[in-house]
Amino acid sequence: MMNNALSDIFHNQTALTRERLSFCEANIKDLNEWVTTLSIMQLGDTSKALFTAILELNELNCSETLRFDLIQTLHPTINNVLASLEKTSLTKVSLVPTVTSTLLSWPCFCAVILPVFI
C-alpha cells in the first residue's frame, strides 16, 4: 500500500493550483530574502520550511522558467542542509555502536518483512 502511494508521487502530474506562495512572493528577490531568514543551526525547522517550499513551488501556477529559477535559488541552501544533516546523523550514529548495527540491519529486515504485506 505504501509503495503505491510513494510511486504515485513520482508518476502523477501535479495540478498547478497554487496562485501564491505562503512564505513569500513568487520572485527571485523575495525568495532570496526568505532564504536568508532560515537558520542552519535549526536544521529541523529549516528542513521542514524547505520541504514545504519545494511542495508549494511544485504546485505554483507560473511559467516553467520562473519555477526553475526559484528552485535553483533554493538549491544551495538545500545542499547545505542535507550536508549538515548527513554530518549530524553520521556523528550521532558512530557514537552508539548498537544503533549503527540496528540501522545497518534495517534494510535486510525490510527486505524480509515487506513482501509479506504486499
Summary of the structure (lengths in Angstrom):
residues: 118
radius of gyration: 18.4
end to end distance: 7.1
largest distance: 50.7
contacts: 260
relative contact order: 0.11
helix: 75%
strand: 2%
